[in-house]
Amino acid sequence: MKKINKDMSRDKIRKLKDIPNIGKAIEKKILLLGIREPDDLIGRDPYRMYIDLCDVTGKEHDPCILDVFISAVRFMEGGPPILWWEFTKERKERLGTKLLERR
């Protein structure tokens, strides 16, 4: 698990793996979505990213990946670096027990 540096600054982010909570495995998933640069996350809908990932790979992924997507997008849009699991409550409140609908 990658440690979160609370003083991390977006201006030092050069690669996807530089973003808090993004390691090699998540980077590969993000690349499957056509996202190549950290700034490409700005304005993205992390819920849509999760649906698109499931569509591209043809399988349902652990919903924790959605939490990581939320953390990455929020960070790149100006939020503080936060551990991905702190977004689990938000995801569960928004989605409840239902699966995301693919459109």
C-alpha positions as CSV (number, residue, x, y, z in Angstrom):
1,M,0.0,0.0,0.0
2,K,1.3,3.4,-1.0
3,K,1.6,5.9,1.8
4,I,-0.3,9.2,1.4
5,N,1.8,12.3,1.7
6,K,-0.5,14.9,3.2
7,D,1.7,17.6,1.7
8,M,1.6,16.2,-1.8
9,S,1.1,18.8,-4.5
10,R,-0.5,18.3,-7.9
11,D,2.2,20.3,-9.6
12,K,4.6,17.5,-8.8
13,I,2.4,14.9,-10.4
14,R,3.9,13.8,-13.7
15,K,2.7,10.2,-14.2
16,L,-0.5,8.4,-13.2
17,K,1.4,6.4,-10.6
18,D,2.4,9.7,-8.9
19,I,-1.3,10.2,-7.9
20,P,-2.1,9.1,-4.3
21,N,-3.6,5.6,-4.2
22,I,-2.5,4.8,-7.8
23,G,-0.1,1.9,-8.2
24,K,0.8,-0.3,-11.1
25,A,-2.4,-2.3,-11.1
26,I,-4.7,0.7,-11.0
27,E,-2.6,2.5,-13.5
28,K,-3.2,-0.4,-16.0
29,K,-6.9,-0.1,-15.5
30,I,-6.9,3.6,-16.0
31,L,-4.8,3.2,-19.2
32,L,-7.5,0.8,-20.5
33,L,-9.9,3.8,-20.4
34,G,-7.7,5.9,-22.6
35,I,-6.5,8.1,-19.8
36,R,-2.8,8.7,-20.3
37,E,-1.9,11.8,-18.2
38,P,-2.9,12.8,-14.7
39,D,-4.6,15.9,-16.0
40,D,-6.9,13.7,-18.1
41,L,-8.7,12.8,-14.9
42,I,-9.9,16.4,-14.4
43,G,-13.6,16.6,-15.1
44,R,-14.0,12.8,-15.3
45,D,-16.9,11.0,-13.6
46,P,-15.3,8.2,-11.5
47,Y,-18.6,6.3,-11.5
48,R,-18.6,6.4,-15.3
49,M,-15.0,5.3,-15.3
50,Y,-15.9,2.3,-13.3
51,I,-18.7,1.3,-15.6
52,D,-16.5,1.8,-18.6
53,L,-13.8,-0.4,-17.1
54,C,-16.3,-3.1,-16.5
55,D,-17.4,-2.8,-20.2
56,V,-13.9,-2.8,-21.6
57,T,-12.8,-5.8,-19.6
58,G,-16.1,-7.7,-19.8
59,K,-16.3,-8.3,-16.0
60,E,-17.5,-6.7,-12.8
61,H,-14.6,-5.3,-10.8
62,D,-14.4,-4.9,-7.0
63,P,-16.2,-1.7,-6.1
64,C,-13.2,-0.6,-4.2
65,I,-11.7,0.3,-7.5
66,L,-14.4,2.9,-7.8
67,D,-13.3,4.3,-4.5
68,V,-9.7,4.6,-5.9
69,F,-11.1,6.3,-9.0
70,I,-13.0,8.8,-6.8
71,S,-9.9,9.6,-4.8
72,A,-7.8,10.1,-7.9
73,V,-10.3,12.4,-9.7
74,R,-10.9,14.5,-6.6
75,F,-7.2,14.9,-5.9
76,M,-6.5,16.0,-9.5
77,E,-9.5,18.4,-9.3
78,G,-7.9,20.1,-6.3
79,G,-8.9,18.0,-3.3
80,P,-6.5,16.9,-0.6
81,P,-4.7,13.5,-0.9
82,I,-7.0,11.1,1.0
83,L,-6.8,7.3,1.4
84,W,-9.1,5.6,-1.1
85,W,-11.1,3.7,1.6
86,E,-12.3,7.0,3.0
87,F,-14.5,7.3,-0.1
88,T,-16.3,3.9,0.5
89,K,-19.0,5.5,2.6
90,E,-19.7,8.1,-0.1
91,R,-20.0,5.3,-2.7
92,K,-22.3,3.2,-0.5
93,E,-24.5,6.2,0.3
94,R,-24.8,7.0,-3.4
95,L,-25.3,3.5,-4.7
96,G,-26.7,1.6,-1.8
97,T,-26.6,-2.1,-2.6
98,K,-27.5,-1.8,-6.2
99,L,-24.9,-2.3,-8.9
100,L,-24.0,0.5,-11.3
101,E,-26.1,0.4,-14.4
102,R,-24.2,0.1,-17.6
103,R,-25.4,2.5,-20.3
